[in-house]
Amino acid sequence: MQTDDLQRLLTRKMPYGKYKDKAIADLPGDYLGWFAREGFPKGEIGRLLALMYEIDHNDLRSLLQPLRDAVK
């Protein structure tokens, strides 16, 4: 994980697919689980999707709330 990855989860948008233009932090758990089963894409998007999957899978989405509040 890189230093700014948690912030990137809130600002980086999904570039394609059913949830195109939705923030990675806002993707549903079943979609993240599909990537975990089928394979994450290469590059930054894949790394962020894998991180968000781990956060969601371990029920830690609340960790992002202080960052969401700071963005508002």
The first five atom37 places (N, CA, C, CB, O) and aatype in JSON, in Angstrom:
{
  "aatype": [12, 5, 16, 3, 3, 10, 5, 1, 10, 10, 16, 1, 11, 12, 14, 18, 7, 11, 18, 11, 3, 11, 0, 9, 0, 3, 10, 14, 7, 3, 18, 10, 7, 17, 13, 0, 1, 6, 7, 13, 14, 11, 7, 6, 9, 7, 1, 10, 10, 0, 10, 12, 18, 6, 9, 3, 8, 2, 3, 10, 1, 15, 10, 10, 5, 14, 10, 1, 3, 0, 19, 11],
  "atom_mask": [
    [1, 1, 1, 1, 1],
    [1, 1, 1, 1, 1],
    [1, 1, 1, 1, 1],
    [1, 1, 1, 1, 1],
    [1, 1, 1, 1, 1],
    [1, 1, 1, 1, 1],
    [1, 1, 1, 1, 1],
    [1, 1, 1, 1, 1],
    [1, 1, 1, 1, 1],
    [1, 1, 1, 1, 1],
    [1, 1, 1, 1, 1],
    [1, 1, 1, 1, 1],
    [1, 1, 1, 1, 1],
    [1, 1, 1, 1, 1],
    [1, 1, 1, 1, 1],
    [1, 1, 1, 1, 1],
    [1, 1, 1, 0, 1],
    [1, 1, 1, 1, 1],
    [1, 1, 1, 1, 1],
    [1, 1, 1, 1, 1],
    [1, 1, 1, 1, 1],
    [1, 1, 1, 1, 1],
    [1, 1, 1, 1, 1],
    [1, 1, 1, 1, 1],
    [1, 1, 1, 1, 1],
    [1, 1, 1, 1, 1],
    [1, 1, 1, 1, 1],
    [1, 1, 1, 1, 1],
    [1, 1, 1, 0, 1],
    [1, 1, 1, 1, 1],
    [1, 1, 1, 1, 1],
    [1, 1, 1, 1, 1],
    [1, 1, 1, 0, 1],
    [1, 1, 1, 1, 1],
    [1, 1, 1, 1, 1],
    [1, 1, 1, 1, 1],
    [1, 1, 1, 1, 1],
    [1, 1, 1, 1, 1],
    [1, 1, 1, 0, 1],
    [1, 1, 1, 1, 1],
    [1, 1, 1, 1, 1],
    [1, 1, 1, 1, 1],
    [1, 1, 1, 0, 1],
    [1, 1, 1, 1, 1],
    [1, 1, 1, 1, 1],
    [1, 1, 1, 0, 1],
    [1, 1, 1, 1, 1],
    [1, 1, 1, 1, 1],
    [1, 1, 1, 1, 1],
    [1, 1, 1, 1, 1],
    [1, 1, 1, 1, 1],
    [1, 1, 1, 1, 1],
    [1, 1, 1, 1, 1],
    [1, 1, 1, 1, 1],
    [1, 1, 1, 1, 1],
    [1, 1, 1, 1, 1],
    [1, 1, 1, 1, 1],
    [1, 1, 1, 1, 1],
    [1, 1, 1, 1, 1],
    [1, 1, 1, 1, 1],
    [1, 1, 1, 1, 1],
    [1, 1, 1, 1, 1],
    [1, 1, 1, 1, 1],
    [1, 1, 1, 1, 1],
    [1, 1, 1, 1, 1],
    [1, 1, 1, 1, 1],
    [1, 1, 1, 1, 1],
    [1, 1, 1, 1, 1],
    [1, 1, 1, 1, 1],
    [1, 1, 1, 1, 1],
    [1, 1, 1, 1, 1],
    [1, 1, 1, 1, 1]
  ],
  "atom_positions": [
    [[0.85, -1.18, 0.0], [0.0, 0.0, 0.0], [0.89, 1.24, 0.0], [-0.96, 0.0, 1.22], [1.89, 1.3, 0.71]],
    [[0.5, 2.21, -0.79], [1.24, 3.47, -0.84], [0.58, 4.49, 0.08], [1.32, 4.01, -2.28], [-0.57, 4.32, 0.48]],
    [[1.31, 5.53, 0.39], [0.89, 6.52, 1.37], [-0.5, 7.1, 1.1], [1.89, 7.63, 1.42], [-1.3, 7.21, 2.02]],
    [[-0.78, 7.46, -0.12], [-2.04, 8.14, -0.44], [-3.13, 7.22, -0.96], [-1.78, 9.21, -1.46], [-4.14, 7.7, -1.49]],
    [[-2.97, 5.94, -0.83], [-3.94, 5.0, -1.42], [-5.34, 5.14, -0.84], [-3.46, 3.6, -1.22], [-6.32, 5.03, -1.58]],
    [[-5.47, 5.38, 0.45], [-6.82, 5.51, 1.03], [-7.54, 6.71, 0.42], [-6.74, 5.65, 2.57], [-8.73, 6.64, 0.13]],
    [[-6.82, 7.81, 0.24], [-7.41, 8.98, -0.4], [-7.77, 8.67, -1.86], [-6.46, 10.18, -0.33], [-8.8, 9.12, -2.35]],
    [[-6.92, 7.93, -2.52], [-7.18, 7.57, -3.93], [-8.45, 6.73, -4.06], [-5.99, 6.81, -4.53], [-9.15, 6.82, -5.06]],
    [[-8.74, 5.91, -3.06], [-9.96, 5.1, -3.11], [-11.2, 5.99, -3.22], [-10.06, 4.2, -1.87], [-12.2, 5.61, -3.83]],
    [[-11.13, 7.16, -2.62], [-12.27, 8.09, -2.64], [-12.33, 8.94, -3.9], [-12.22, 8.98, -1.43], [-13.4, 9.4, -4.28]],
    [[-11.19, 9.15, -4.54], [-11.16, 10.07, -5.67], [-11.02, 9.39, -7.02], [-10.04, 11.03, -5.49], [-11.48, 9.93, -8.03]],
    [[-10.4, 8.22, -7.07], [-10.19, 7.53, -8.35], [-11.5, 6.87, -8.77], [-9.05, 6.47, -8.25], [-12.14, 6.16, -7.98]],
    [[-11.88, 7.1, -10.0], [-13.13, 6.55, -10.54], [-12.86, 5.27, -11.31], [-13.82, 7.58, -11.46], [-11.8, 5.09, -11.91]],
    [[-13.83, 4.38, -11.28], [-13.74, 3.15, -12.05], [-13.78, 3.54, -13.54], [-14.91, 2.16, -11.69], [-14.71, 4.22, -13.97]],
    [[-12.77, 3.12, -14.32], [-12.68, 3.6, -15.7], [-13.55, 2.85, -16.71], [-11.26, 3.52, -16.13], [-13.66, 3.28, -17.86]],
    [[-14.16, 1.75, -16.31], [-14.92, 0.95, -17.27], [-15.92, 0.06, -16.53], [-13.97, 0.08, -18.16], [-15.91, -0.03, -15.3]],
    [[-16.76, -0.6, -17.3], [-17.68, -1.59, -16.75], [-18.97, -1.02, -16.21], [0.0, 0.0, 0.0], [-19.3, 0.15, -16.43]],
    [[-19.69, -1.86, -15.52], [-21.01, -1.54, -14.98], [-20.98, -0.31, -14.07], [-21.56, -2.74, -14.22], [-21.93, 0.46, -14.03]],
    [[-19.89, -0.14, -13.35], [-19.78, 0.96, -12.38], [-18.82, 2.05, -12.85], [-19.32, 0.42, -11.04], [-18.18, 2.72, -12.04]],
    [[-18.73, 2.23, -14.16], [-17.87, 3.27, -14.73], [-18.2, 4.61, -14.08], [-18.02, 3.34, -16.27], [-19.37, 4.95, -13.9]],
    [[-17.17, 5.38, -13.75], [-17.26, 6.72, -13.16], [-17.69, 6.73, -11.7], [-18.23, 7.54, -13.96], [-17.92, 7.8, -11.14]],
    [[-17.79, 5.58, -11.07], [-18.1, 5.5, -9.65], [-16.78, 5.4, -8.88], [-19.05, 4.27, -9.32], [-15.86, 4.7, -9.31]],
    [[-16.67, 6.1, -7.75], [-15.45, 6.05, -6.95], [-15.19, 4.61, -6.49], [-15.55, 6.99, -5.72], [-16.13, 3.88, -6.17]],
    [[-13.95, 4.22, -6.47], [-13.6, 2.85, -6.09], [-14.1, 2.55, -4.67], [-12.06, 2.63, -6.18], [-14.51, 1.43, -4.39]],
    [[-14.06, 3.53, -3.79], [-14.54, 3.33, -2.42], [-16.04, 3.05, -2.36], [-14.21, 4.54, -1.58], [-16.53, 2.53, -1.36]],
    [[-16.76, 3.41, -3.41], [-18.21, 3.24, -3.43], [-18.67, 2.0, -4.2], [-18.85, 4.45, -4.02], [-19.88, 1.79, -4.37]],
    [[-17.74, 1.2, -4.67], [-18.11, -0.02, -5.39], [-18.69, -1.05, -4.42], [-16.89, -0.61, -6.13], [-18.21, -1.17, -3.29]],
    [[-19.71, -1.79, -4.84], [-20.31, -2.8, -3.96], [-19.37, -3.99, -3.74], [-21.64, -3.29, -4.54], [-18.54, -4.33, -4.58]],
    [[-19.53, -4.6, -2.57], [-18.69, -5.72, -2.18], [-18.75, -6.9, -3.13], [0.0, 0.0, 0.0], [-17.73, -7.56, -3.35]],
    [[-19.92, -7.19, -3.7], [-20.0, -8.33, -4.6], [-19.21, -8.1, -5.89], [-21.46, -8.64, -4.94], [-18.68, -9.04, -6.47]],
    [[-19.14, -6.85, -6.34], [-18.34, -6.51, -7.52], [-16.85, -6.67, -7.2], [-18.66, -5.06, -7.99], [-16.09, -7.2, -8.01]],
    [[-16.44, -6.21, -6.03], [-15.05, -6.37, -5.61], [-14.71, -7.85, -5.45], [-14.8, -5.62, -4.28], [-13.61, -8.28, -5.8]],
    [[-15.66, -8.62, -4.92], [-15.47, -10.06, -4.77], [-15.31, -10.75, -6.12], [0.0, 0.0, 0.0], [-14.54, -11.7, -6.24]],
    [[-16.02, -10.28, -7.13], [-15.89, -10.85, -8.47], [-14.46, -10.66, -8.97], [-16.89, -10.2, -9.45], [-13.86, -11.59, -9.51]],
    [[-13.92, -9.46, -8.78], [-12.53, -9.22, -9.18], [-11.58, -10.13, -8.4], [-12.15, -7.75, -8.97], [-10.61, -10.64, -8.96]],
    [[-11.84, -10.31, -7.12], [-10.97, -11.17, -6.31], [-10.96, -12.6, -6.84], [-11.43, -11.16, -4.83], [-9.93, -13.27, -6.82]],
    [[-12.1, -13.07, -7.31], [-12.18, -14.43, -7.85], [-11.6, -14.53, -9.26], [-13.63, -14.89, -7.87], [-10.91, -15.5, -9.59]],
    [[-11.87, -13.53, -10.09], [-11.49, -13.58, -11.51], [-10.11, -13.0, -11.78], [-12.51, -12.84, -12.32], [-9.49, -13.29, -12.81]],
    [[-9.63, -12.18, -10.88], [-8.32, -11.55, -11.05], [-8.44, -10.04, -11.18], [0.0, 0.0, 0.0], [-9.28, -9.53, -11.93]],
    [[-7.61, -9.34, -10.45], [-7.61, -7.88, -10.51], [-6.83, -7.44, -11.74], [-7.0, -7.27, -9.22], [-5.86, -8.1, -12.13]],
    [[-7.23, -6.33, -12.35], [-6.47, -5.83, -13.49], [-5.07, -5.39, -13.06], [-7.21, -4.66, -14.16], [-4.81, -5.19, -11.87]],
    [[-4.19, -5.25, -14.0], [-2.84, -4.79, -13.71], [-2.85, -3.28, -13.46], [-1.87, -5.15, -14.87], [-3.79, -2.58, -13.84]],
    [[-1.81, -2.81, -12.82], [-1.63, -1.37, -12.64], [-2.31, -0.84, -11.4], [0.0, 0.0, 0.0], [-2.73, -1.58, -10.51]],
    [[-2.4, 0.49, -11.36], [-2.94, 1.18, -10.19], [-4.39, 0.79, -9.9], [-2.83, 2.68, -10.38], [-4.75, 0.58, -8.74]],
    [[-5.22, 0.71, -10.92], [-6.63, 0.36, -10.7], [-6.73, -1.0, -10.01], [-7.41, 0.35, -12.04], [-7.49, -1.15, -9.05]],
    [[-6.0, -1.97, -10.49], [-6.02, -3.29, -9.88], [-5.56, -3.28, -8.44], [0.0, 0.0, 0.0], [-6.13, -3.95, -7.59]],
    [[-4.51, -2.51, -8.17], [-3.99, -2.4, -6.81], [-5.03, -1.76, -5.89], [-2.68, -1.58, -6.78], [-5.22, -2.2, -4.75]],
    [[-5.69, -0.71, -6.37], [-6.71, -0.05, -5.56], [-7.95, -0.93, -5.37], [-7.11, 1.28, -6.2], [-8.54, -0.94, -4.29]],
    [[-8.34, -1.65, -6.41], [-9.48, -2.57, -6.27], [-9.16, -3.66, -5.25], [-9.82, -3.22, -7.64], [-10.02, -4.02, -4.44]],
    [[-7.93, -4.18, -5.27], [-7.53, -5.21, -4.3], [-7.55, -4.65, -2.88], [-6.14, -5.75, -4.64], [-7.98, -5.33, -1.95]],
    [[-7.07, -3.42, -2.72], [-7.09, -2.79, -1.4], [-8.53, -2.6, -0.93], [-6.35, -1.44, -1.43], [-8.84, -2.88, 0.23]],
    [[-9.4, -2.11, -1.81], [-10.79, -1.88, -1.43], [-11.48, -3.2, -1.12], [-11.55, -1.14, -2.54], [-12.33, -3.27, -0.23]],
    [[-11.13, -4.25, -1.85], [-11.69, -5.57, -1.55], [-11.31, -5.99, -0.13], [-11.19, -6.62, -2.57], [-12.17, -6.46, 0.62]],
    [[-10.06, -5.83, 0.24], [-9.62, -6.2, 1.59], [-10.33, -5.37, 2.66], [-8.1, -6.03, 1.73], [-10.73, -5.9, 3.69]],
    [[-10.49, -4.08, 2.4], [-11.2, -3.22, 3.34], [-12.65, -3.67, 3.49], [-11.15, -1.75, 2.88], [-13.15, -3.8, 4.61]],
    [[-13.31, -3.92, 2.38], [-14.71, -4.36, 2.4], [-14.84, -5.74, 3.04], [-15.28, -4.38, 0.98], [-15.7, -5.96, 3.89]],
    [[-14.01, -6.67, 2.63], [-14.07, -8.05, 3.11], [-13.88, -8.13, 4.64], [-13.01, -8.9, 2.4], [-14.47, -8.98, 5.3]],
    [[-13.07, -7.24, 5.17], [-12.81, -7.22, 6.61], [-13.68, -6.23, 7.36], [-11.36, -6.91, 6.86], [-13.41, -5.9, 8.52]],
    [[-14.73, -5.74, 6.69], [-15.71, -4.83, 7.29], [-15.05, -3.58, 7.89], [-16.51, -5.56, 8.36], [-15.34, -3.2, 9.02]],
    [[-14.16, -2.97, 7.11], [-13.42, -1.8, 7.57], [-13.74, -0.53, 6.78], [-11.95, -2.08, 7.5], [-12.97, 0.42, 6.8]],
    [[-14.86, -0.51, 6.09], [-15.22, 0.68, 5.3], [-15.29, 1.93, 6.17], [-16.55, 0.47, 4.59], [-15.1, 3.04, 5.67]],
    [[-15.57, 1.77, 7.44], [-15.66, 2.94, 8.33], [-14.32, 3.67, 8.45], [-16.13, 2.5, 9.73], [-14.29, 4.84, 8.84]],
    [[-13.22, 3.01, 8.12], [-11.91, 3.67, 8.14], [-11.85, 4.83, 7.15], [-10.81, 2.67, 7.84], [-11.06, 5.76, 7.34]],
    [[-12.65, 4.77, 6.13], [-12.63, 5.81, 5.1], [-13.47, 7.02, 5.46], [-13.11, 5.25, 3.79], [-13.35, 8.07, 4.82]],
    [[-14.32, 6.91, 6.48], [-15.23, 8.01, 6.82], [-14.52, 9.31, 7.19], [-16.11, 7.59, 7.97], [-14.93, 10.37, 6.71]],
    [[-13.47, 9.28, 8.01], [-12.78, 10.55, 8.29], [-12.23, 11.22, 7.03], [-11.66, 10.31, 9.27], [-12.21, 12.45, 6.94]],
    [[-11.78, 10.43, 6.09], [-11.29, 11.0, 4.83], [-12.44, 11.57, 4.01], [-10.54, 9.95, 4.03], [-12.29, 12.61, 3.37]],
    [[-13.58, 10.88, 4.02], [-14.76, 11.4, 3.31], [-15.18, 12.74, 3.91], [-15.93, 10.38, 3.38], [-15.51, 13.67, 3.18]],
    [[-15.17, 12.82, 5.23], [-15.57, 14.05, 5.9], [-14.62, 15.19, 5.57], [-15.64, 13.83, 7.41], [-15.05, 16.34, 5.44]],
    [[-13.33, 14.89, 5.43], [-12.34, 15.92, 5.12], [-12.49, 16.43, 3.7], [-10.93, 15.36, 5.32], [-12.17, 17.59, 3.41]],
    [[-12.99, 15.56, 2.8], [-13.16, 15.95, 1.4], [-14.34, 16.9, 1.22], [-13.35, 14.71, 0.52], [-14.33, 17.76, 0.33]],
    [[-15.35, 16.76, 2.05], [-16.59, 17.56, 1.92], [-16.35, 19.03, 2.15], [-17.64, 17.07, 2.88], [-17.29, 19.82, 2.08]]
  ]
}
